[in-house]
Amino acid sequence: MVKRYLYFLISLFVSSVGVALVTKTVLGTSPISSVPYVLSLFTPLSIGGWTAVFNMLYIILEVALMTRSQIREKRMDLIMQIPVSVLFGVFIDVSLRMLFWWVPGHYLSHVATLVVGCGILAFGIAMSVQANVAMLSGDYLIRVISSRFRKEFGRVKICFDVSLVAAACLISLAFSSTVSGVREGTVAAAFMVGPMVFLFGRLLRPLTPWLEGRDKAQPAEAADREVHALVITITREYGSGGRELGYRLAERLGIKCYNSELIALAASDSGFSEVFVETNEQSLSPEELAVQIFQNYDVAIEHSEAGADRLFLAQSRVIRRIAATEPCVIVGRCADYVLADLPQDSVVSVFCYTDQEHALERAVGSYGLEREGAEQTIRERNESRVRHYQHFTGRRWGDPHNYQLMVNTGSVSVETAVDLIAALYAEKQT
């Protein structure tokens, strides 16, 4: 915990340097800092001071929106936000003083400073998410609002940011009859920081074992127990017959196959309806991905109120529980990634793929699709699975380095594929 808190303090300072750099461009600052920045232009209080004041107001709003039981349960989260809010405000003012010497000249230098500032801010946010010990009040308030009114975190954050920018414009107009402190940099920061946090979050992942005080090879959730069950995971392209392969393999080995069976289990674990789980699992539309990337990466996934995040965590918990208790076959659901930290002799990971011609034959003959639209359906389903897998795992879907066996069901029959995997399964049992 000492390492985590020190890492978090460093992340706060790094973020403050990013805010300071963006502010010095005079092109506007990030949406969350827009109101404090505008107020600092017209009042004696600094942007850091106003940041601390607004964070305190956010904490009061959080308490007002939470029930008594929630306040008792989350009291440490609320208390921790107080010193974090003060420190972040102080760090912003300190960073601005440190950077007194940097005064961008021509417009291109302003833009370059903006990009660098957004990058530093995003790096700090990615570090704070990885530390996972506290949240800034603005983000925590959005989480409380989304939980209270049962709205998606990302969409609430978009509305929150837009409201802050609108308020900053109104405050500026009230003080000077012109819009000051909100410019193209505000919009640019809103679009740039999210994707940058996504990128840096992936780059910082190797530090997670160090922060958790464990060896890289030690399982994150199962470090204190030995997993005896041998599990087969099948990741598959649409139309490759991966589902059929899973059930026939389970029948051959005398074990259970989990595919659609996971829907009811995940629904029970997450509180979502089975209809919601079936509709949203293993898929992420371009619109949902945009909301996730642009607005939802400054919160650790286990604290996220986003439906896609909660569903992924629920399915992951179910998969790990199953893997700890019984040998089985699990089809899809990023199971190869969810169980990647288990010993090599506990998992057989398979990727099932095929060529377009065989995928079309199976889609029309076995899945009942019309041939005219089957090709587009195959492409869309695979693209959706790619987005979902890469978003939640940070790995490339179909990369042979992620699997122990790659099976092309366009070249070999499903029965032959069953023989191959069964042989590997038997080898690992010895």
N, C-alpha and C positions, 0 to 999 in steps of 0.2 A: 504493500500500500504506500510505503514511503516513496518508492520509485514512481508509482502512478501519480501521486500528488505533485512530486517535483516535475514530472513530465507534463502534467496539466498546467502548472505554473509557467513553465517554459512556453507551452502552447498559447497561453493567454498573452504573454509578452510578444510572441511572434505575431499573433493576430493583431495586437495593438500597433505594431510596426506597419503592418499592412494597411490598417485603417488610417494611420498617420500619412503614409505615402499617397494613398488615394485622395485624402483630404487636401494635400499640398498641390495636387494637380489643378485645383480650382475648377474642375469639371463636374463637381458633385461627388458625393460619397455613396457608400452602399445604402440600400433602403433602410436597414435597421438603424443606421447612424444618421439618417437624413434629418430627422427632427432635432436631435441634440446639436448637430452641426449648424443648422439654420439658426437655432436659438443662440448659439455661441457667437454668431455674427452680430447680434443685436443686443446682447446682454453682457455683463461683466463676467459671468460664469463661463468657464472653458468647456470645450466639447467633452472632455473627460468628466468634468463635473456634472454636466447635463446627462451624460451616459449613465453615471451612477444614480442620479435622481430618477431617471426613467426606469432603470432596472428595479429600483425600489418600488416604484408605482406598479410595475408588472407583478412583483411579488404580492402586493396588496390585492391586485386583481385575481391572481391565482387563488389566494385564500378565499376571496369572495365567491369564486366559482366552484370551489371544492366543498364536498360534504364534510361533516365533522369527522367521520371515520376515515375519509381520505386524508384529511389534514393530519390526523394522528399517525396514519400509516406512512405518509410521505413527509413527516415533520423534518427529518434530517435533510431531505432534498431541499426543502424550503429554507432551512437554516443555512445550509451551505451556500445558497445563492447570495446571501448578504455579503460575506467577505469577498466572494468572487466578483460581485457587482462593483464593489468599492475598488478592488485591485485592478479590474479591467479599466475603470475610469482613470485611475492613477497612471497605469501603464500607457494609456493613450496620450496623456499629457506629457509624460516623460519621453515617449517616442517622438512627439512633435518637437520637444526641445532638443533632443538628440539630432534631429534632422533639420535644424535651423539653417544649416549651411546649404541645403539643397533647395534651389529655387528654379524650377523649370523655365526655360526661355521660350523658344518657339513652340508652336502647337504640337508638332511631332514629339517633342520632348515631354509635353504634358501627357500625350497619349501613351508614350512608352512608360512613363512613370505610373500611369493608371494600370497598365497591364502588369507591370512588376508588382505593384501594390496589391492588386487582386490575387496574384499568384502567392504572395507572402501571406495574405489573409487566409486564402484557401488552405495553405500548408498548415497554418496554425489551427484552423478549424479541424482539419484531418487529424492532427495530433491530439486535440482535445477529445474528439470522438473515440480515438484509440485508447486514450487514458481512461475514459468511461468512469469518472468519479464524480463529476458534477456537470451541470448544464447552465448556460447563460440564461438569464431570466426571460429574455424575449422568446427563445426557443421553447423554454419550459411552459410559458404562457400559451403558446400555440398548441403544445401538446395537451394542456388542460382543456383548452377550448374544443379541440377536435374530439377529445374523450367525452366531454360534457354534452356536446351536441351531436356526437356520432358522425362526424364529418372527416373526410380524408385529410391527414396531416398536411400533405403537399398543397392541396387546394386551399386549406385554411391559411397556410403560410403565404400563398400568393395574394390572397385577399388582405392579409395583415400587412404585407409589404406595400401593396398598392395604397392602402389606407394611410400608412406612415408617410409615403411620398406625397400624397394629396394633402395631408396635414402640414407637411413641411412647406409646400407651395402656399397654402393659405396663411400660415404664420408669416412667411416672407412678404406676402402681399399686404398683410396687416401692418407690418413694421415699415415697409419701404415702398409699397405700391408696385413693386416689381418682384419677379421670381429670382431669388438669389440662393445659391447653394444646391440647387437641383438642376442638373444639366444632363448632357448626353452620357457623362460618366456614371450617373446613377443607374441609368438603364443598362449600360455596358456591364457594370458591376453585378447587377441582378442576373444577367445571363452568363457571365464568365465564371463567377465564383463557384457555383454548383458543380459544373463539369470538372473544374480544377480540383475541387475537394474529392470528387469521385476518383480522379487520376491519382492524386497523392495518397488517398486512402489505400489504393491497391499497392502503391510503391512502399508504403510503410508497413504492410502486413508482416514482413519478416521480423519486425521488432516485437510483435505480439507475444511470442513465447518468452522473450526477455522480460517484458512488462509483467507477465503472469508468473514469473519465477519458476519456469519449467523448461526442461530440455525440449528442443524442437521435435524430437521423435516421440515425446510423451503425449498421449492423448489429452485433449483439452477438457473433455467432460468425463472421460472414463479413466483418468489417471489413477484413481483409487480402487479400481476393480479390474478383474481380468475377464475379457470377453471370450467365451468358449464357443459360441455359435458361429458357424460358417455361413456367410451370407453371399448370395450372388446378386449383383446389381446389373440391370440391363438399361443402358441408355440407347435410345433408338430414333432413327429417322422415321418420319411418317411414311407409311407404305412399305416399310422394310420387314414387317411381320414380327417385330420385337415383342408385342403382346402375346401372340401365338407361341413364340419361342419360349417366353417365360412360363406359360402355363404347361406346355408340353415338357419342359425341363423339370418343373416342379413335380409333375406326375411321374416322370422317370425316376427321380431321386427320392420320391416319397416324402416331400416336404411341401410347405404351403407357399403359394404365390400371392404376393400382395400387389394389386394394381388398382382397380376401382374400389377394392376393399379399404384402401387408405382414405377414401373420401369421407366415409362415416367416422372413422377414427380421428381424422384431422378436424372435422366439424365439431366433434365432441370436445376436443382439446382446445379449440380456438373460440368456440361460442358462435361461429358462423353457421349458417344453414348449409345443408348438404348441396343445395342448388347453387349457392354462392361458391362453395369450394369447387364443385364440378365445373363451373363456368370460368373460374379465375385461376385454377391451379395450372402450373406448367406453361403459363402463357403470360405475356406482357405486351400490350399493344404499344405502338409508337407513341401514342398520346400519354399513356400511363408512364412509359419509360421517361418521356420528357419531363413530366411532373416530378418523378423520382430523382432524376439527375439534377434538374435545375433548382429544386427546392427542398429536397429531403435528405441531403447527405450530411447535414450538421447535427444529426441525431443518431446515436448508436442504434443498430437495428432492433436490439432487444427492448429499447425504449420507444420505438416508433409506434405511432398510432395508424400508420398506413396499412390498409387492408392487405396489400400484397406482402408486406413485411411480416405481419402477424400470421398470415396463412403459411408463409415459408417456414417461420419458426415453429409453428404448430406441427407441420408435417415432418420437420426435422426431428422434433422431440419424439414423435410417434415412431419414426424410422429407427432412432437410436434405442428406444425401449424394446422394439421388436428384435433388433440385432443383439441385444443383451440377453435375450431369453430363448430364442429358437432359431435353428437354421431355416433359411427361407430364400425365396427369390423376390426381389423388389424391382418393379418396372418403373423407370422414369423417376420423377420427383427429385432430381439432383442427388440421388442416393449415393452415387459414387463419390461425390464431394462431401456429403454429410458424414460418411463413414471413412473418409480418407485418412483420418488420424488413428484408425485402429491398426493393429498389427497386420502385416502383409498376409499372414496365413489365416486371417479371419475374414477376408473379403476376396471375392472373385469379381472383378469389374469388367464388364463387356460393353462394347459399342457395336450396335447392329445397324448396318447401312445397306443400301442397294442402289442400283442404277435407275434412271428415270423410267425406262421401259417396264421393268419389273414392278416399280412402285405404282405405276399407272394400272397395270394388270391387277395388282392386289387391291388398289383403291376402288376399282370398278367391280371386280369379281367378288371380293370379300367384304368390302366396306359399303357397297351399294351406291357409290357415287356415280353421277352421270359423267360419261367420258369427256363431254365438252368442257366441263368446268373442273375436272379432276386435277389437271396439271396445275392450275392456279391454286387450288385448295392445298395440294401437296407443298407448293412453294411457300404459301402463307403460313401453314402449320409449322414447317421447319424454321422459317424466319422467326416466328413467335417463340419457338423453343430455344433458338439461339439467343434471342434477347433475354429471355427468362434465365437461362443457364449462366450466361456471361454476367448479367447484372448481379446475381446473387452469389456467384462463385469467384468471379474475377478471372476465370479460366476460359480457354477457348473450347467451345463445344466441338466434339469430334476429334480433338487433338490426340493422336495415338499415345502420347506420353502420359495421358491421364488414365489409360485403361490397360488391363493385362491382356485383353484379347479383342481384336477387331474382326468382326464377322460380316462378310459380304453375302447376303442372302440372294443376291442376283447371280452369284457364281456357285454357291453351294445350297443345297436344300435345307429347309428348317430342321429336318431329321438329322442331317449331317452336322449342322450347327449344334444340335442338342448333344450329339456324340462328343464333339470337341470340348464343349463346356463341361459336360459330365466327367470327361477324362481329367480335365484340369481340377475339377472339384474333388475327385477321388485322390488325385496327387497331393492336394493340400491337406487332405484328411490323414494321410499317412505320416 
